[in-house]
Amino acid sequence: MVCIIGCIISPRKELTSNTSHPMETQPVEARFAEIYKTEVDSVFRFCLLRTSDHELALDLTQDTFMRFWNSLCQEKIVKNSRAFLFAIARNLIIDWYRRKKAISLESLLFEGAEDKNDLLASASKVEIDAEASYLLKKIAELDPLYREAVYLRCVEELKPREIAEVLSESANVISVRINRGLSQLRKLLHYENT
């Protein structure tokens, strides 16, 4: 049987693991389709907020799911699809920033205005209201050490152990970062006494 992308799986194997999660016993195509349907928007938002470029975010989202598909076709055991997808997206974004050429300050300022318009247009498409947009801006102002952990916890609603998998840290370190990041966020939002 030939998969969508062209990787070959001998007689329709199913992914299984020690856990009895219903999605893990489904055929590869059905599992991928279900995960894609539930996670594509959150992976896209993650990429968009990291790059501020709508087209690039679409490309990175597509690449993320292509790599995920290839992993499924290679019969790799994926215990936590959501954490795995965010890890792939994060690595693709890091790779993109490493390849990105230096940009002059003038062109950066000019493109910055366009990026804000793209971000706002995309935000309205995924129905983010004004308060959520404000909160996302405040999360972006957090110390880089806490920013990603707070974003993944509060916006993408990942559990600390899932975030730990994405960021290759221990769950305890992530919990501390989330706590400190939320404390810093409260200060930025002037909610210090709550």
C-alpha positions as CSV (number, residue, x, y, z in Angstrom):
1,M,0.0,0.0,0.0
2,V,1.3,3.5,-0.8
3,C,0.8,6.3,1.7
4,I,-0.2,9.9,0.7
5,I,3.4,11.0,0.5
6,G,4.7,7.9,-1.1
7,C,6.3,6.0,1.8
8,I,5.5,2.4,1.6
9,I,4.0,0.4,4.5
10,S,3.8,-3.3,4.1
11,P,0.3,-4.8,4.5
12,R,-1.5,-2.0,6.3
13,K,0.3,-2.0,9.7
14,E,-1.2,-0.3,12.6
15,L,0.7,1.7,15.3
16,T,0.4,0.2,18.7
17,S,2.1,0.7,22.0
18,N,1.9,-0.5,25.6
19,T,-0.9,2.0,26.3
20,S,-4.4,1.3,25.1
21,H,-5.2,4.7,23.7
22,P,-7.8,4.3,21.0
23,M,-6.0,6.5,18.4
24,E,-2.8,4.3,18.7
25,T,-4.6,1.2,17.2
26,Q,-5.9,3.1,14.2
27,P,-4.4,2.8,10.7
28,V,-1.7,5.4,10.0
29,E,-3.9,7.4,7.6
30,A,-6.8,7.6,10.0
31,R,-4.6,8.5,13.0
32,F,-2.8,11.2,11.0
33,A,-6.1,12.7,9.7
34,E,-7.5,12.9,13.2
35,I,-4.4,14.4,14.7
36,Y,-4.1,16.9,11.8
37,K,-7.7,18.0,12.2
38,T,-7.3,18.6,16.0
39,E,-3.8,20.1,16.0
40,V,-3.3,22.1,12.8
41,D,-4.7,25.4,14.2
42,S,-2.6,25.3,17.3
43,V,0.6,24.4,15.5
44,F,-0.1,27.2,13.0
45,R,-0.6,29.7,15.8
46,F,2.6,28.6,17.4
47,C,4.5,29.1,14.2
48,L,2.8,32.4,13.5
49,L,3.6,33.9,16.9
50,R,7.2,32.8,16.6
51,T,7.8,34.1,13.0
52,S,5.2,36.9,12.6
53,D,4.9,35.9,8.9
54,H,1.6,34.3,7.8
55,E,3.1,32.5,4.7
56,L,6.1,31.3,6.6
57,A,3.9,30.0,9.4
58,L,1.8,28.1,6.8
59,D,5.0,26.6,5.3
60,L,6.4,25.6,8.8
61,T,3.0,24.1,9.7
62,Q,3.1,22.0,6.5
63,D,6.7,20.9,7.1
64,T,5.8,20.0,10.7
65,F,3.0,17.7,9.6
66,M,5.1,16.3,6.7
67,R,7.8,15.3,9.3
68,F,5.1,13.9,11.6
69,W,3.6,11.9,8.6
70,N,7.1,10.5,7.8
71,S,7.6,9.4,11.4
72,L,4.3,7.6,11.3
73,C,5.2,5.9,8.0
74,Q,8.5,4.8,9.5
75,E,6.5,3.2,12.3
76,K,8.1,5.3,15.0
77,I,6.2,5.0,18.3
78,V,4.8,8.4,19.1
79,K,3.3,8.4,22.6
80,N,2.3,12.0,22.8
81,S,1.4,13.4,19.3
82,R,0.8,16.9,20.5
83,A,4.1,17.3,22.3
84,F,5.9,15.6,19.3
85,L,4.3,18.1,16.9
86,F,5.3,21.1,18.9
87,A,8.8,19.8,19.2
88,I,9.0,19.4,15.5
89,A,7.6,22.9,14.9
90,R,10.0,24.4,17.5
91,N,13.0,22.8,15.8
92,L,11.9,23.9,12.4
93,I,11.5,27.5,13.6
94,I,15.0,27.3,15.2
95,D,16.4,26.0,12.0
96,W,14.7,28.8,10.0
97,Y,16.1,31.5,12.3
98,R,19.6,30.0,11.9
99,R,19.3,30.2,8.1
100,K,17.7,33.6,8.0
101,K,20.0,36.2,6.5
102,A,20.9,39.4,8.3
103,I,18.4,42.2,7.6
104,S,19.2,45.9,7.7
105,L,17.5,47.9,10.4
106,E,15.7,50.0,7.9
107,S,14.1,47.1,6.1
108,L,13.3,45.5,9.5
109,L,11.4,48.6,10.6
110,F,9.5,48.7,7.3
111,E,8.6,45.0,7.4
112,G,7.6,45.3,11.1
113,A,4.6,47.4,10.2
114,E,3.5,44.8,7.6
115,D,4.0,41.9,10.1
116,K,1.8,43.6,12.6
117,N,-1.0,43.8,10.0
118,D,-0.5,40.1,9.0
119,L,-0.6,39.1,12.6
120,L,-3.8,41.0,13.3
121,A,-5.4,39.6,10.2
122,S,-4.4,36.1,11.1
123,A,-5.6,36.6,14.7
124,S,-9.1,37.6,13.5
125,K,-9.2,34.5,11.3
126,V,-8.6,32.3,14.3
127,E,-11.0,34.4,16.3
128,I,-8.7,35.8,18.9
129,D,-10.4,38.7,20.7
130,A,-8.7,41.9,21.9
131,E,-8.0,40.6,25.4
132,A,-6.3,37.5,24.1
133,S,-4.2,39.5,21.7
134,Y,-3.2,41.9,24.5
135,L,-2.2,38.9,26.6
136,L,-0.2,37.4,23.8
137,K,1.7,40.6,23.5
138,K,2.4,40.6,27.2
139,I,3.6,36.9,27.0
140,A,6.0,38.0,24.3
141,E,7.5,40.6,26.7
142,L,8.4,37.9,29.2
143,D,11.9,36.8,29.9
144,P,12.9,34.4,27.1
145,L,13.5,31.7,29.7
146,Y,9.8,31.7,30.7
147,R,8.1,32.9,27.5
148,E,7.9,29.5,25.7
149,A,6.8,27.5,28.8
150,V,4.1,30.1,29.7
151,Y,2.9,30.2,26.1
152,L,2.6,26.4,25.7
153,R,0.9,26.1,29.1
154,C,-1.6,29.0,28.8
155,V,-2.3,29.3,25.1
156,E,-1.8,25.8,23.8
157,E,-2.9,24.2,27.1
158,L,-0.1,21.6,27.2
159,K,0.6,19.9,30.5
160,P,4.0,20.5,32.1
161,R,5.2,17.0,31.3
162,E,4.3,17.6,27.6
163,I,6.1,21.0,27.6
164,A,9.1,19.2,29.2
165,E,9.2,16.8,26.2
166,V,8.9,19.7,23.7
167,L,11.7,21.8,25.4
168,S,13.9,18.8,26.4
169,E,13.8,19.7,30.1
170,S,12.5,18.0,33.2
171,A,8.9,18.5,34.3
172,N,10.0,20.1,37.5
173,V,12.1,22.7,35.7
174,I,9.2,23.5,33.4
175,S,6.8,23.8,36.4
176,V,9.2,26.3,38.0
177,R,9.5,28.3,34.8
178,I,5.7,28.4,34.4
179,N,5.3,29.6,38.0
180,R,8.0,32.3,37.6
181,G,6.7,33.3,34.2
182,L,3.2,33.6,35.4
183,S,4.4,35.7,38.3
184,Q,6.3,38.0,35.9
185,L,3.2,38.1,33.7
186,R,1.1,39.3,36.6
187,K,3.5,42.1,37.2
188,L,3.4,43.1,33.5
189,L,-0.4,43.1,33.7
190,H,-0.4,44.9,37.1
191,Y,-2.1,42.0,38.8
192,E,0.6,41.7,41.5
193,N,-1.7,41.2,44.4
194,T,-3.8,38.4,42.9
